[in-house]
Amino acid sequence: MKMVENGGAMEDVAIIGGLIGVQLIYAGNAVLMSYSMSLGFSSLTIIILTSLATFLILFPIAFCVERSKWPKQCSFKLIMQLLCLSFGGLVFQYLFLKGINLTSPAMGTAMPNLAPGLIFIIAWISG
């Protein structure tokens, strides 16, 4: 019985450690973006470059692994859903960088919490 409890405790420690690690990476990202903007990069330039880098890294992996699960034809509804999803990501990044630019990295990490509300409003308007 104790081994089951010990295994559960290890799982809890791993989950908490992962959550702390993600927050540390997020805070490091905020400080790095603040430094990048202090060097003169605009927030739009950073969004474009990071999105391009993410695409170049993840697209080949997604293409190889997920190709068999893609739909045979893309409907208009699917294309609109993908565009709305990408718009939500851009809103998130823009609010994050705008918060850093206007105040500090600490405030910048709080600004993206507005994104789910904005995404909900967009979804409500579009039906």
BELJOVEN-V493145 format. One record per residue. N is the residue number from 1. D_LAST is the distance of its C-alpha to the last C-alpha in Angstrom with 2 decimals. Layout:
BEGIN
N | D_LAST
N | D_LAST
END
This chain:
BEGIN
1 | 51.64
2 | 51.98
3 | 50.80
4 | 47.47
5 | 47.10
6 | 48.22
7 | 45.68
8 | 42.92
9 | 44.24
10 | 44.23
11 | 40.62
12 | 39.73
13 | 41.77
14 | 40.06
15 | 36.56
16 | 37.62
17 | 39.42
18 | 36.38
19 | 34.22
20 | 36.98
21 | 37.33
22 | 33.68
23 | 33.97
24 | 37.21
25 | 35.71
26 | 32.79
27 | 35.40
28 | 37.56
29 | 34.70
30 | 34.14
31 | 37.86
32 | 38.05
33 | 35.19
34 | 36.89
35 | 40.11
36 | 38.54
37 | 37.18
38 | 40.60
39 | 42.11
40 | 40.11
41 | 37.05
42 | 33.92
43 | 30.72
44 | 29.04
45 | 32.05
46 | 31.85
47 | 28.16
48 | 28.97
49 | 32.13
50 | 30.77
51 | 27.80
52 | 30.38
53 | 32.72
54 | 30.11
55 | 29.20
56 | 32.91
57 | 33.64
58 | 30.79
59 | 30.06
60 | 33.42
61 | 33.12
62 | 29.61
63 | 30.75
64 | 33.82
65 | 32.43
66 | 28.97
67 | 29.64
68 | 30.19
69 | 26.77
70 | 24.83
71 | 23.20
72 | 25.51
73 | 23.02
74 | 19.97
75 | 17.14
76 | 14.87
77 | 11.89
78 | 14.32
79 | 15.41
80 | 12.07
81 | 11.60
82 | 15.19
83 | 14.87
84 | 12.20
85 | 14.51
86 | 17.50
87 | 16.19
88 | 15.87
89 | 19.45
90 | 20.67
91 | 19.42
92 | 21.24
93 | 24.36
94 | 24.43
95 | 24.24
96 | 26.90
97 | 29.23
98 | 28.74
99 | 29.65
100 | 32.70
101 | 33.68
102 | 33.55
103 | 35.15
104 | 36.20
105 | 35.06
106 | 34.77
107 | 32.29
108 | 30.46
109 | 29.76
110 | 28.12
111 | 25.78
112 | 23.36
113 | 22.58
114 | 20.27
115 | 18.10
116 | 16.15
117 | 15.24
118 | 14.20
119 | 12.16
120 | 10.41
121 | 9.83
122 | 8.56
123 | 6.07
124 | 5.18
125 | 5.45
126 | 3.81
127 | 0.00
END
